[in-house]
């Protein structure tokens, strides 16, 4: 995992934790799970510049090689999902949800 991706994951975890109530040593931890996905688990090589979640729960990743959808177990490039609706080639630096709840 690149240093930039590790920093992004750390920031995301800290943002989520900031809104959580404080736990004492006697309080059992909630059932949270932390998973790291890297190239050995199917993430295409390169940095992840942007992340968005759609209304169906898919994560969309903006990478140097284009848009990728993550369904919780597989990373699928946009080109495999919608070959008839090609996006311009190149990096995706930002993802914004549209009014229909899908990334745009």
Residue pairs with C-beta under 8 A, 6 or more apart in sequence:
1 9
1 36
1 38
2 46
2 47
4 47
5 47
5 48
8 48
8 51
9 36
12 51
13 34
23 29
37 43
37 70
37 75
39 45
42 74
42 75
43 75
44 63
44 65
44 68
44 75
44 77
46 63
46 64
46 65
47 63
47 64
48 61
48 62
48 63
49 62
49 63
49 64
49 91
49 92
49 93
49 94
50 61
50 62
50 92
50 93
50 94
50 95
51 59
51 60
51 61
51 62
51 95
52 59
52 60
52 95
52 96
52 97
52 103
53 59
53 60
54 60
54 97
54 101
54 102
54 103
55 101
55 102
57 72
58 69
58 70
58 71
59 69
59 70
60 67
60 68
60 69
60 70
60 95
60 103
61 67
61 68
61 69
61 70
61 75
61 92
61 95
62 91
62 92
62 93
62 94
62 95
63 91
63 92
64 91
65 77
65 91
66 77
66 78
66 79
66 87
66 89
66 90
66 91
66 92
67 77
67 78
67 87
67 92
67 95
67 103
68 75
68 76
68 77
68 78
69 75
69 76
69 78
69 81
70 76
78 87
79 86
95 103
95 104
96 103
96 104
97 103
97 104
98 104
